[in-house]
Amino acid sequence: MPTAESKRARGPAFHALFSDEARFLKAWVGNPGTTGAVSPSGKYLARMMARYVDPALPGPVIELGPGTGPVTQALIERGVAPERLILVEYDPAFCTLLQERFPGATVIQGDAYDLPATLAGLVEEPAAAVVSSLPLLNKKEADRIGMLKDAFALLGPGGNVIQFTYGMVSPVPRRPRNADPFVFLAEASPPVWLNIPPARVWVYKPAGEVVSLEDARRSFSISAEGERLLDKLKEHTFRVRDGFLEQRDRIERDLRLARESVRIDVELRAAHIRESNRLDARFDRHLRSAISLIRRLGENRRDKR
């Protein structure tokens, strides 16, 4: 049974949890477009996001939309020193809270969808990672792609962009409806079922240098017909490549879901077996008690005779 002392020790943690929930709800009611959620990320989702950050890589770790700081705390527990953290938060109240909770980190109040202006003169070396809790699905495709391109421009060798989403597909499309195809590498985490609501993490990496059509035209003297053929070849190449990458993402997602389903099924079966064994043991105890009672009754009758 919990003692009075343990209850007092847990009191501040519970108070902080409910205070953060209230802060998020208030921010969401005031501006749902920038907050995007009614509660902060859970600890399991925060740990999943931090798992994809390599603390050994040099450079700062830039967090976009940290809110009340659950992912920030997970990054510190992962081994990222607070002094390496650059926290970009739009809400002034959250900025004040982050400065109190993480005094070693750099907190910047600004727009994460305009990183060149927000971080101008503040990032002195390439970043090890950009970790985003931004509500991307609330934004247009062009804004999502622009944010990812700006984040890629901040990365050093081996760096990546980490983004969580409540959807099952990448929040940044490879073939947007109203923009040019965007080349990048993507990896999806297993679903984080214990988060409320369940979520998953997407990890994006630049796909490397791609020769542009203009570079090809400068390198070779081609006719107008050749340019049209080159345009068609470029479009076909993008279509084939994106189709392959999307198919690969679907296969990886299905495999992860299948593995997760098998794991849950095995755990449920194991729990069922444990419960059955427990019930069998209880039945055996009751049966032995009943047999012992019957024997005692029989002995009492013989004694009375």
C-alpha positions in Angstrom: 0.0 0.0 0.0 1.4 3.4 -0.9 2.6 5.4 2.2 1.8 9.0 2.9 5.4 9.9 2.0 5.3 8.1 -1.4 2.0 9.9 -2.2 3.6 13.3 -1.4 6.6 12.4 -3.6 4.3 11.5 -6.5 2.1 14.6 -6.0 4.3 17.1 -8.0 4.6 14.7 -10.9 0.8 14.2 -11.1 0.3 17.9 -10.7 2.8 18.6 -13.6 1.1 16.0 -15.8 -2.3 17.5 -15.3 -1.0 21.1 -15.7 0.6 20.2 -19.0 -2.6 18.6 -20.2 -4.5 21.8 -19.2 -1.9 24.0 -21.0 -2.2 22.0 -24.2 -5.9 22.1 -24.1 -5.9 25.8 -23.6 -3.4 26.4 -26.4 -5.4 24.1 -28.7 -8.7 26.0 -28.0 -6.9 29.3 -28.6 -5.2 28.2 -31.8 -5.8 24.7 -33.1 -3.8 25.3 -36.3 -0.5 25.8 -34.5 -1.0 23.4 -31.5 -2.5 20.5 -33.5 -3.2 18.3 -30.4 -5.2 18.5 -27.2 -2.5 16.8 -25.1 1.3 16.6 -25.1 3.1 13.6 -26.6 3.2 10.5 -24.3 6.4 9.2 -22.9 6.4 6.1 -25.2 6.1 8.3 -28.3 8.7 10.7 -27.0 11.1 7.9 -26.4 10.5 6.4 -29.9 11.3 9.8 -31.4 14.5 10.2 -29.3 15.6 6.7 -30.3 16.3 7.9 -33.9 18.7 10.6 -32.7 22.4 9.6 -32.5 23.9 11.5 -29.6 27.4 10.8 -31.0 26.9 12.9 -34.1 28.3 16.4 -33.7 26.2 19.5 -33.9 23.0 20.8 -32.3 19.7 19.0 -32.1 16.9 21.3 -33.3 13.4 20.5 -31.9 10.4 22.1 -33.6 7.2 22.5 -31.7 8.4 21.1 -28.3 5.3 22.3 -26.4 5.7 21.5 -22.7 8.9 19.4 -23.4 8.2 15.6 -23.3 10.3 15.0 -26.3 13.0 17.4 -25.0 13.2 15.4 -21.8 13.4 12.1 -23.8 16.3 13.6 -25.9 18.2 14.5 -22.7 17.6 11.0 -21.3 18.9 9.7 -24.7 22.2 11.4 -24.0 21.8 14.8 -25.8 23.3 17.5 -23.6 20.8 20.3 -22.9 23.3 22.8 -24.2 23.0 21.2 -27.7 19.3 21.6 -27.8 17.7 24.4 -29.9 13.9 24.6 -29.2 11.8 26.4 -31.7 8.3 27.1 -30.2 5.6 29.4 -31.5 3.6 29.7 -28.3 5.1 32.4 -25.9 3.7 30.6 -22.8 5.3 27.3 -23.8 8.6 29.2 -24.4 8.5 30.5 -20.8 7.8 27.0 -19.5 10.6 25.5 -21.6 13.1 28.0 -20.3 12.2 27.1 -16.7 12.3 23.4 -17.3 15.4 23.3 -19.5 17.6 26.2 -18.5 20.6 24.9 -20.5 18.7 24.7 -23.8 18.3 27.6 -26.3 14.6 28.5 -26.6 13.5 30.5 -29.6 10.1 31.9 -30.0 9.3 31.8 -33.8 7.7 30.1 -36.8 9.1 26.6 -37.5 7.6 26.8 -41.0 10.0 29.6 -41.8 13.3 28.2 -40.4 15.7 30.4 -42.5 14.2 33.5 -40.9 13.6 32.0 -37.4 17.1 30.6 -37.1 19.0 33.3 -39.0 22.4 33.7 -37.3 21.6 31.3 -34.5 22.8 27.9 -35.9 26.6 28.0 -36.2 27.2 24.4 -37.4 25.3 21.6 -39.2 22.7 19.9 -37.0 22.8 16.3 -35.9 19.0 16.0 -36.2 15.8 18.0 -36.5 13.0 16.6 -34.3 9.6 17.8 -35.2 6.2 17.6 -33.3 4.6 20.1 -35.7 1.0 19.3 -36.8 2.0 18.8 -40.4 -1.4 17.4 -41.5 -2.9 20.8 -40.6 -0.8 22.5 -43.3 -0.9 22.5 -47.1 1.4 20.1 -48.9 3.6 23.0 -50.1 4.2 24.1 -46.4 5.1 20.5 -45.4 7.5 20.1 -48.2 9.0 23.6 -47.5 9.5 22.7 -43.9 11.3 19.4 -44.7 13.5 21.1 -47.3 14.5 23.8 -44.8 15.2 21.1 -42.2 17.4 19.2 -44.7 19.4 22.3 -45.3 20.3 22.4 -41.6 21.6 18.8 -41.4 25.2 17.6 -41.3 26.4 14.2 -42.6 24.4 11.4 -41.1 21.7 13.7 -39.8 18.0 13.1 -40.2 14.6 14.7 -39.7 12.2 13.0 -37.2 8.5 13.7 -37.4 5.6 12.0 -35.6 2.1 11.7 -37.0 -1.3 10.2 -36.0 -1.8 9.0 -39.6 -0.5 5.7 -41.1 1.2 7.2 -44.1 4.0 9.8 -44.5 2.7 13.3 -43.7 5.2 14.6 -46.4 4.1 13.2 -49.8 6.7 12.2 -52.4 4.4 13.2 -55.2 2.4 16.2 -54.0 -0.7 17.1 -56.0 0.3 20.8 -56.5 4.1 20.7 -56.5 7.1 19.1 -58.1 8.1 15.6 -57.0 10.4 15.8 -53.9 13.2 13.3 -53.6 13.9 11.9 -50.1 14.4 8.7 -48.1 11.8 7.7 -45.5 11.5 5.1 -42.8 8.5 4.5 -40.6 8.6 3.2 -37.0 6.3 0.6 -35.6 3.0 2.0 -34.3 3.2 3.4 -30.8 0.0 1.8 -29.5 0.4 3.1 -26.0 0.3 6.7 -27.1 -3.1 8.4 -26.9 -4.1 8.4 -29.7 -1.8 5.8 -31.3 1.0 7.4 -33.4 4.1 6.5 -35.4 7.4 8.2 -36.2 8.7 8.9 -39.7 12.4 9.5 -40.3 13.5 11.4 -43.3 16.9 11.7 -44.9 18.1 13.6 -48.0 18.3 11.4 -51.1 21.6 12.9 -52.2 22.5 15.1 -55.1 20.3 14.9 -58.2 21.4 16.2 -61.6 19.0 18.9 -62.6 17.5 19.3 -66.1 19.3 22.7 -66.4 22.6 21.1 -65.6 22.0 18.5 -68.3 21.1 21.2 -70.8 24.3 23.1 -70.0 26.4 20.0 -70.4 25.0 18.9 -73.7 23.8 20.8 -76.8 20.4 19.3 -77.5 17.5 20.3 -79.8 14.1 21.3 -78.7 12.8 17.8 -79.5 15.6 16.4 -77.3 14.5 18.7 -74.5 11.0 17.4 -74.7 12.2 13.9 -74.7 14.4 14.7 -71.7 11.4 16.2 -69.9 9.4 13.1 -70.5 12.3 10.9 -69.4 12.6 12.9 -66.2 8.9 12.6 -65.4 8.9 8.9 -66.1 11.9 8.4 -63.9 10.3 10.3 -61.1 7.1 8.3 -61.5 8.9 4.9 -61.5 11.1 5.8 -58.6 8.3 7.2 -56.4 6.1 4.2 -57.2 8.9 1.9 -56.1 9.5 3.9 -52.9 5.8 4.1 -52.0 5.5 0.4 -52.6 8.5 -0.3 -50.4 7.0 1.9 -47.6 3.7 0.0 -47.8 5.5 -3.4 -47.6 7.6 -2.2 -44.7 4.5 -0.8 -42.9 2.6 -4.1 -43.5 5.5 -6.2 -42.3 5.7 -4.1 -39.1 2.0 -4.3 -38.5 2.1 -8.0 -39.1 4.9 -8.4 -36.6 3.1 -6.3 -34.1 -0.1 -8.3 -34.6 1.8 -11.6 -34.1 3.5 -10.2 -31.0 0.2 -9.1 -29.5 -1.4 -12.4 -30.4 1.5 -14.3 -28.7 1.2 -12.1 -25.6 -2.5 -12.6 -25.4 -2.1 -16.4 -25.8 0.6 -16.5 -23.1 -1.7 -14.4 -20.8 -4.6 -16.8 -21.6 -2.4 -19.8 -20.7 -1.2 -18.2 -17.5 -4.8 -17.4 -16.5 -5.9 -21.0 -17.4 -3.0 -22.4 -15.3 -4.0 -20.1 -12.4 -7.6 -21.2 -12.6 -6.5 -24.9 -12.8 -4.4 -24.4 -9.7 -7.3 -22.8 -7.9 -9.6 -25.6 -9.0 -7.1 -28.2 -7.7 -6.9 -26.4 -4.4 -10.7 -26.3 -4.0 -11.0 -30.0 -5.1 -8.4 -31.1 -2.6 -10.2 -29.1 0.1 -13.5 -30.7 -0.9 -12.0 -34.2 -0.8 -10.4 -33.5 2.6 -13.8 -32.2 3.9 -15.6 -35.3 2.6 -13.0 -37.6 4.3 -13.4 -35.8 7.6 -17.2 -36.1 7.4 -16.8 -39.8 6.7 -14.4 -40.3 9.6 -16.8 -38.4 12.0 -19.7 -40.7 11.0 -17.6 -43.8 11.7 -16.6 -42.4 15.0 -20.2 -41.8 16.0 -21.1 -45.3 15.1 
